[in-house]
Amino acid sequence: MNQAIQFPDSEVWDENKQAICFTALVAGFQVNCAVSGTWLVGEFGGSTPEQWLALFRQHRWDLEEHFEALIRNEEEDTQGWYWLS
């Protein structure tokens, strides 16, 4: 799969999903991505959505690499989302 993947700064905490949700642009098409609070705690620590958003921003480049691999390997869930959970 040879395509450009871009990650605009669009991350928000979604209380219902208990995750930071954001979009990626894949060959011009928008896809949904999410990192669960549980995953963030295990990787980086933190205990509140505000801390997780700060940690997400601090580690953005590493997280984008994880999501780039998920997208390239077409590892979306049944709803079309790419997750680190």
Rosetta blueprint (number, residue, H / E / L):
1 M L
2 N L
3 Q L
4 A L
5 I E
6 Q E
7 F L
8 P L
9 D L
10 S L
11 E L
12 V E
13 W E
14 D E
15 E L
16 N L
17 K L
18 Q L
19 A E
20 I E
21 C E
22 F E
23 T E
24 A E
25 L E
26 V E
27 A L
28 G L
29 F E
30 Q E
31 V E
32 N E
33 C E
34 A E
35 V E
36 S E
37 G H
38 T H
39 W H
40 L H
41 V H
42 G H
43 E H
44 F H
45 G L
46 G L
47 S L
48 T L
49 P H
50 E H
51 Q H
52 W H
53 L H
54 A H
55 L H
56 F H
57 R H
58 Q H
59 H L
60 R H
61 W H
62 D H
63 L H
64 E H
65 E H
66 H H
67 F H
68 E H
69 A H
70 L H
71 I H
72 R H
73 N L
74 E L
75 E L
76 E L
77 D L
78 T L
79 Q L
80 G L
81 W E
82 Y E
83 W E
84 L E
85 S L
